[in-house]
Amino acid sequence: MVEAKPPLDHDRYHPKPEAITGWIECGLETCSPTYVRGMLTETQFAQFGQAKPDQLKDEQKKEMATFFGVEENVPLLPGSSLRGMIRQIMEIVGHSRMRYVSPAPTFTFRAVADQSNDPSKRAYSKELGPNARNVKAGYLKYENDKWFVIPATTQKDVRWSTKSTSQYIKIYDEDISDEDLPGFLKIGDSHYVPQIHAISFKYGERKDKTNWNGKGSPTRPSIIVGKPEAKLGFLGTLVCAGDMLETTRSKFATSQNNKQDTPRNKHIIVLPLILNEKKKLMIPEQVVEDYRAGLTDFQNEKLDAWGGQGWGCLKDGAPVFYVQEDNVVRYFGHSINFRIPARLNVSGETRAANPRDFVPAYLRENSKPDLVDGIFGWVEDTSDPGIGLKGQRAGRVFFSDAHCLPGQDNVWYKQDPIVPHVLSGPKSTTFQHYLVQDGRAGQNGHHPDSKKDLAHYGTPPGETQIRGYKQYWHKGNNPDIEASAAERQHPTQLTQISPVREGVRFRFKVYFENLRPEELGLLWWTLALPGEEGKLYRHKLGMGKPMGMGSIAITPTLFVTDRQARYQTLFGGELWEEAARSVNVQPYIDFMNHYLLQEQGLDARLHDITGLERIQVLLAMLEWREGTSDWLAKTRYMEIEHGQRKVNEYKERPVLPDPFGVLGVKAAPAQPPTTTTTQQPITPHWGSDNRSHKSSEKPTRTQSQSGQREDTNKPLGRSDEQQTKSPTTTAVSPPPPHINRPTAPQIGERIMGKVDTIDKAGDVYLIPEKETYQKWLLRVKHNQTEGIQYQLGQSRACTVLQLLPDDEILECKPGPKKKR
């Protein structure tokens, strides 16, 4: 973390050159469709503000889709959104602390069907045992503000079995009739929800059973179930825990039973509780807190038969499944294969791990302000006592709203609201994307190419850390943002929006008071993004960033005020005297460079922060690129069912590359510049230079040669001599996963492939039939098809035209046909 000089007091305007006051006039233009959702009135919120998408009427959907603004049909970009956008970039550039990382939710996971070499599978089996052998059943009891579990009786106790000590019995869904048990919903019912039923039951005759895959199984005893008053022989509680639709909907559909699209075809009968108070087990308060902090949307919304919203399965008297450890309950849930929290792997700790645990201590524990704290202010974090900054300090920058400039026709993307692609939240179980996998921790190395050795949330924080700040690739000025026909079949996941089109112009101001020269230089840099000469860089704002929405260009102009002159004269002509003039920003950029590189020691060999690898990675993410088919293929998201063969690209847990890895380029090494205009910061011409700083002007850049990048997973930040573990700027859109291969295709080689995708441009993508070549995709561009009509799933011959070592696409042409 780079520390700032002590913030200047707010009780007066400090004189130059100690501090500068003024504003930055910013022109803003949308470079792709952009959307910030509008506000609801109090009446609207009361009527439908918390309704689900499929519960809204058409008119209400339109009202929910409106763009933020004060005047009807006039878009406005809120200053709070602009402030947050600039603050995050400034945290990266200024090497600041990772301040806003929550201690919740806890990381919970379930690994029932994962492969044996998956780190989650091993951790899950260790706690629950093979086939959930360690899981017991009982009933919850809430007493004196504490939770307990009273164990259920065993099969042996009730004489259901002469040997088994299990406290529950499995029963097939087909054995239960809703006539015998009113209110019971079968698996596959469109209204199915998890249920609890008090029952009586007994043995039935042996029957042929049908497995979830439609295949028969040997005859087994059936169980007859009815209401308790039916007095069938044994009493118990039928637990219908779920149909696994929280994880899959169509993957397990069978041809014999289209309704049954889940592998679960059994329920659980929990036997009666033991009437012995001495055998009740306490659930520690920390275990309860970890459970509640890790509740999924499914557990919050669907467990109404238990505790429901905010409580999950916690309800006095409700059946529960649990794992016991040292006479207390360590894990519990509403089903046998319940989710468990990843326990923090630190000596003496028994709580669940959370995101904050994986932020390095040096980015949290410093009691001094960093540059961003000094500029934006801070309030002491009482949720993490003893850590970080104390007290509070007001900020010294103020962002106005961005107003849409008048005289622009048709600012909207479309006249009516659109339905965008479904945007889900981050999946914390994809830990290989969110934790560093650098393979540089000696015998405890977590190498990205070794699935079984990947760091996960049960890994000691000393062996890994959070990757960094999430950023999104630009995808051109007309990205594909509207939902497909298949997505529209799931109305509960859909929303409507009314974005503005690309090319809409706004204007806003950033006011600042008492900024030190290096602070003003940092503020300007994060607004202007002065990267490599000849390249364009864009910010991201609003909703839909993963789809390519929200790309914006900012053009700033700096104005500095002379505070003495400001108060010596009241009027300047017919207006208030502001004593302000536009000035050259380069001196402040030089101050910032010198402060970060020389004074703070990030790399004293450099004179421009763009020579730092951390900044190069950030600029790689922010660089503007057109949405060509090549670029979209390179930066697409992985898929659970990709292409014609519906390949699960997440299965082998490929590690998310950094931006250089996605681009297939190498970082420029940090080295002294070969040409530079200054060796020391320039002394500003205080108030004497009224030249306007044009957006095309760039600060002098380090001229360095491209060099070999040794480690694409290396954290970003300080030079190797000073680096401990600095956070990385991570990309979100990975390329297709790598598959090991012994040989590479050769130019001119004939390869057979199956047509996998035909994009909008008419380019054809094929998957090689030869297994060792399946790292690559074959592409025949639309102008190379030679009139051939390609169809999905069709086998076609291709001839390799071009092979790029760091790419995953082989440029090809059709044929030739195989000689007979």
Residue, then its C-alpha position, 0 to 999 in steps of 0.5 A: m500500500v502506498e501511504a499518502k502525506p497527511p491530509l490537509d485541514h478543511d478549515r482554510y484554503h491552503p496556498k499554492p504550491e502546497a495545495i490546489t483548488g479548482w475543478i475539472e470540466c469533463g465531456l462524456e460520450t457513450c461508446s456502447p449502449t449505457y444504462v443506469r436504472g431510474m428511481l421509483t416513487e414511494t407509491q411505485f415502490a410500495q406497489f411493486g418495488q419488491a415484486k419478482p420480474d414475472q409478477l410485474k404487469d407490462e406497465q410496471k415493467k416499463e416503469m421499472a425500465t426507465f433510465f435515471g433522471v429528473e426530467e421525463n425522457v431526459p437521461l442523467l448519469p448520477g454523480s455517485s456512479l461516476r464517483g464510484m467508477i473513478r474511485q475504483i480505478m484510482e485505488i488500482v493506480g494509486h496502489s491503495r488498500m482494499r477497503y470495501v471487502s465484506p466479511a460476509p457472505t461466508f463461502t459455502f459449497r457442496a461437492v456431491a458429483d464432483q470428480s475425485n481430483d477436485p479440491s472441493k470434493r476432497a474437502y467435502s468428503k472429509e467433513l461429511g464422509p463417503n456417501a454422507r456417512n458422517v451425517k446424522a438426523g435429528y430435530l432442532k430446538y430453540e431454547n434460551d436464545k440458543w439452538f440445539v439438536i435433539p438426535a433422532t432414534t435409530q432404525k435399530d431402536v424402533r426395530w425397523s432394522t436389527k443392525s442399522t444405527s442410521q436415524y433416517i430411511k430413504i424412500y422412493d418418490e414413486d412410493i408416495s401417493d398424494e391421495d394417501l398424503p394430502g399436500f404432498l408434491k411429487i418431484g417434477d411437479s411444476h409447483y414443487v417446493p421443499q416440504i415437511h410432512a408428519i407421517s406414519f409408515k410401514y413396509g410394502e411389497r417388493k417392487d421394481k424401481t425406476n432410477w432417475n436415468g429411466k433404467g430399471s433396478p432390482t426389486r426392492p421393498s417399498i414403503i407405504v406412507g400415510k398420515p399419522e392418524a393412519k397408524l401404519g406402524f411407525l411414526g416419522t417425518l418425511v423430508c422432501a429436501g428439494d429437487m436440485l433445481e437450484t443447480t440444474r433444470s434440463k441437464f438430467a431430463t430423460s426420454q422416458n419421463n420428461k417431467q423428471d429433469t433432476p437426478r433426485n428421485k428419493h426422499i428421507i424419513v427422519l425417525p422420531l426424536i429421542l426423549n432424552e434431554k441429556k443427549k441434545l447437542m448444542i449448535p455453537e453461535q459461530v456455527v449458526e452465524d456462519y450458516r446464516a451468512g452463507l444462505t443461498d437465494f434458494q435457501n432464502e426463498k424456498l425453505d418456507a416449511w423450515g425457517g424461511q427468509g434469513w433463517g434457512c432451515l432454522k425452526d424450532g421442532a424442524p427436522v435437520f441433518y448435521v455433522q457432530e464434532d466433539n459433542v457439538v454440531r459443527y455443520f447442519g442443513h435441510s438435506i443429507n448432502f447439505r452445503i457446508p462452509a469452508r472453514l478458515n484454515v488458521s490455527g485456533e480458528t473454527r469459523a467459516a472463511n469469508p472474502r476479507d480473510f484472503v485480502p493480505a494484511y498489508l492492504r488492511e492493517n495500515s493505520k495511515p491513509d493512502l492516496v484514495d483515503g486522503i482524496f475521498g475521505w474515510v469513516e472508521d470501519t467498526s465491523d473490523p475493530g483494531i484494523g485500518l484507519k481510525g476516526q473519520r475525514a471528509g473528502r476533498v472531491f465532489f462529483s456533479d451529475a452528468h447532464c445530457l447535452p441538448g440538441q441530440d436527436n434519438v438518444w435511446y438505444k430503442q424506443d421501447p424497453i429491451v430485455p437484456h441477457v440474463l446477468s447472474g451474480p458471481k459464483s464464489t464456488t469458482f474459486q480458481h478464478y478468484l484466488v491466486q494460483d501462482g505455483r510459487a509457494g514451495q512445497n505448498g505450491h498451487h499450480p494453475d495447471s494442476k487441478k488437485d493442487l488448486a488453492h481454494y477457500g479452505t487453503p491457508p490465507g498465507e498460501t494464496q490471496i484474493r486476485g484483485y479488482k474485477q474488470y470487464w473487456h470492451k466489446g465494441n460499440n454495438p455489442d450483443i445485449e438482448a436476450s435470446a429466445a431460450e433465455r426468454q423462456h425463464p421469465t423469473q430471471l428477466t428484466q427490462i431496461s431502456p439504455v441510451r445508444e452509443g454516441v450520446r454526449f454528457r457533461f459533468k464537473v469534478y470539484f476539488e479543494n486543497l489537493r496536493p499536487e500528486e493527488l491532483g495528478l492522480l485524479w486527472w490520470t484516472l479521468a483521462l487514462p493517458g496510456e500508450e500513444g495512438k491507443l484509446y482507453r475507455h471507462k465502464l459505467g452502469m449496468g451490463k458491463p459483462m455484455g459490453m455495455g457502459s463503455i464511455a469516453i471522458t475528455p477532461t479540462l483542468f481549471v485552477t482557481d486563485r483563492q486570493a484573487r477570488y475573494q479580492t473581487l466580487f464580480g468578473g464582468e456580469l458574472w461572479e469572479e471565479a479567478a479560474r483559468s485552464v492550465n497545463v496538467q503535465p506538471y501534476i502528472d509529473f508530481m504523481n509519477h515522482y511521488l509513486l515511483q521515487e518517493q514511495g519506491l514503486d520503481a525508482r528506475l522509471h519516470d512514468i507509472t505506465g512502465l509498471e506492470r500493474i498499470q500495463v495490465l489495467l490499461a490492457m483491460l481499459e483499451w478500446r477495441e472494436g467488437t470483431s468476431d475475433w475479439l468476441a471469440k477471444t474474450r467470450y465467457m466459458e459455458i457449462e454447455h458449450g457448442q454442439r457437443k455441450v462441453n462443460e468448460y468449467k469441469e477441469r477448473p481452468v484458471l482465469p488468465d490475467p489480461f496478458g494471458v488472454l491477449g497472448v502478449k507479453a508485458a514490457p519489462a520495467q526499465p529506465p526510459t531511453t528517452t524522457t523530457t525530465q528527470q525530476p518533477i516540473t515546477p508548476h507555473w502557478g497561475s501563469d499558464n492559461r493554456s487549455h490541456k487538450s485530451s490529445e496531449k499525453p505525458t511523456r512515456t517510458q520508451s521500453q522494449s517488449g520483453q519475455r513475460e516469465d509468469t502470467n500469474k504474477p501479482l501486479g504492483r511493486s518491482d520484484e525486489q519490493q513485491t510481497k503479494s500485491p493484488t491483481t487486476t483480473a479479467v472476467s472473460p476467459p478464453p476456452p480452457h487449454i487441453n494438453r496436446p503432444t503436437a501442434p497443427q502445421i500450416g497446409e495440414r488438412i484437418m477434419g472438424k465438426v461445425d460448432t458455431i456460425d457467428k453473425a458475420g458468417d464466420v464458421y468455427l469448427i472443433p477438430e475431430k482429432e482429440t490432440y488438436q482440440k485445444w484449437l478452434l478452426r475458423v473459416k472466415h465468411n469470405q473464404t467459404e468458397g460458397i460452401q453451405y455449412q451446417l451445425g454438426q456437419s463434418r468438413a475438411c479444412t486446410v490450415l492457413q495460419l497458426l498463431p502460437d499464443d492464440e486458440i484459433l487456426e485460420c483455415k480455408p475449406g477442403p481439399k476433399k480427400k482423394r479416393 
